[in-house]
């Protein structure tokens, strides 16, 4: 999903009332991180991942085993 000057690509449902664009983007970022985290093996302590917003609007969200 990408936010463009014409809206979301691909189209998505409207965000909940009272949510800003930033609120929705943050919710999507955390949801993706929760979805990806179980896919990273906990035994691979040398593999460190993070989910980031392409524009850097939010701090990286770490996923998988942490040092």
HELIX and SHEET records of a PDB file:
HELIX    1   1 UNK A   21  UNK A   37  1                                  17    
SHEET    1   A 2 UNK A   2  UNK A   4  0                                        
SHEET    2   A 2 UNK A   7  UNK A   9 -1                                        
SHEET    1   B 2 UNK A  49  UNK A  51  0                                        
SHEET    2   B 2 UNK A  61  UNK A  63 -1                                        
END                                                                             
